[in-house]
Amino acid sequence: MIRSPETEIEKEVLKSIHSVEDPEIGISLVELGLIYDVKVEGEKADITMTYTSLACPAGPQMKADVENHALRVDGIQEAVVTIVWNPKWNPKDMASEEAKMMLGIFD
């Protein structure tokens, strides 16, 4: 799960990123639980995320889209996206209820 944004600008960055979808799945990266953290210091947004798999062919595109959406927020002049593999993405635990339904995951 994503760390709750602490500042208004972190909330704005997350809101902007929310519209980025996984191009293969068609679901928001935020709803999928692929965005792990958003921190803003000064004019720089640091975003930590993962991909659905190590060999995700859309990974570079998603990373670029997250950077571009973060830069759309007033006051953000730099966006750095770091890809991590720990914790490993697990949609059953990390995706929103809506995303789980769209993926066919039922508890």
C-alpha positions as CSV (number, residue, x, y, z in Angstrom):
1,M,0.0,0.0,0.0
2,I,1.1,3.5,-0.7
3,R,2.3,5.7,2.2
4,S,-0.4,8.4,2.8
5,P,0.7,11.7,1.3
6,E,1.6,14.1,4.1
7,T,1.4,17.5,2.3
8,E,-1.0,19.1,-0.1
9,I,1.6,19.0,-2.9
10,E,2.2,15.3,-2.3
11,K,-1.6,14.8,-2.6
12,E,-1.6,16.8,-5.8
13,V,1.3,14.7,-7.3
14,L,-0.5,11.5,-6.4
15,K,-3.8,12.8,-7.9
16,S,-2.0,13.6,-11.1
17,I,-0.3,10.2,-11.2
18,H,-3.7,8.5,-10.6
19,S,-4.6,9.0,-14.2
20,V,-1.6,7.0,-15.4
21,E,-2.8,3.5,-16.4
22,D,-1.0,0.3,-17.1
23,P,-1.3,0.2,-20.9
24,E,-1.7,-3.6,-20.9
25,I,-4.3,-3.8,-18.2
26,G,-6.0,-0.4,-18.5
27,I,-6.2,0.2,-14.8
28,S,-4.6,3.1,-12.8
29,L,-1.1,2.4,-11.5
30,V,-2.3,3.9,-8.1
31,E,-5.4,1.6,-8.1
32,L,-3.2,-1.4,-8.9
33,G,-1.0,-0.6,-6.0
34,L,2.1,-0.1,-8.1
35,I,2.9,3.3,-6.6
36,Y,4.6,2.8,-3.3
37,D,5.5,6.3,-2.2
38,V,5.4,10.0,-3.2
39,K,7.6,12.4,-1.4
40,V,8.1,16.1,-2.2
41,E,11.0,18.2,-1.0
42,G,11.1,21.7,-2.4
43,E,10.4,21.4,-6.1
44,K,11.4,17.8,-6.4
45,A,9.0,14.8,-6.4
46,D,10.5,11.4,-5.5
47,I,8.2,8.6,-6.5
48,T,8.8,4.9,-5.7
49,M,7.0,2.4,-7.7
50,T,7.2,-1.1,-9.1
51,Y,6.0,-3.0,-12.2
52,T,3.6,-5.9,-12.4
53,S,6.5,-8.2,-13.4
54,L,10.3,-8.0,-13.8
55,A,9.9,-8.3,-17.6
56,C,7.1,-5.8,-17.9
57,P,7.3,-4.6,-21.5
58,A,5.4,-1.4,-20.7
59,G,7.7,-0.5,-17.7
60,P,9.7,2.3,-19.3
61,Q,6.6,3.9,-20.7
62,M,4.8,3.8,-17.3
63,K,7.9,5.2,-15.6
64,A,8.0,8.1,-18.1
65,D,4.2,8.7,-17.8
66,V,4.5,8.9,-14.0
67,E,7.4,11.4,-14.3
68,N,5.5,13.5,-16.8
69,H,2.3,13.6,-14.7
70,A,4.2,14.6,-11.6
71,L,5.8,17.4,-13.5
72,R,2.3,18.7,-14.4
73,V,1.8,19.7,-10.8
74,D,2.4,23.4,-10.1
75,G,5.6,23.8,-8.0
76,I,7.2,20.5,-9.2
77,Q,10.3,21.2,-11.4
78,E,11.9,17.7,-11.1
79,A,10.4,14.2,-10.9
80,V,12.5,11.2,-10.0
81,V,10.9,7.8,-10.3
82,T,12.7,4.9,-8.6
83,I,11.7,1.3,-9.6
84,V,11.9,-1.2,-6.7
85,W,11.2,-4.9,-6.5
86,N,10.7,-5.1,-2.8
87,P,8.1,-5.5,-1.7
88,K,7.1,-7.7,-4.6
89,W,3.8,-6.6,-6.1
90,N,0.8,-8.7,-5.1
91,P,-2.5,-7.5,-6.5
92,K,-4.4,-9.5,-3.9
93,D,-2.9,-7.4,-1.1
94,M,-2.0,-4.2,-2.9
95,A,-4.7,-3.4,-5.4
96,S,-7.8,-1.4,-4.5
97,E,-11.1,-3.2,-4.2
98,E,-12.2,-1.8,-7.5
99,A,-9.0,-2.9,-9.3
100,K,-9.4,-6.4,-7.8
101,M,-12.9,-6.6,-9.2
102,M,-11.6,-5.5,-12.6
103,L,-8.8,-8.1,-12.4
104,G,-11.2,-10.8,-11.3
105,I,-9.7,-11.2,-7.8
106,F,-12.4,-12.1,-5.3
107,D,-11.6,-12.8,-1.6
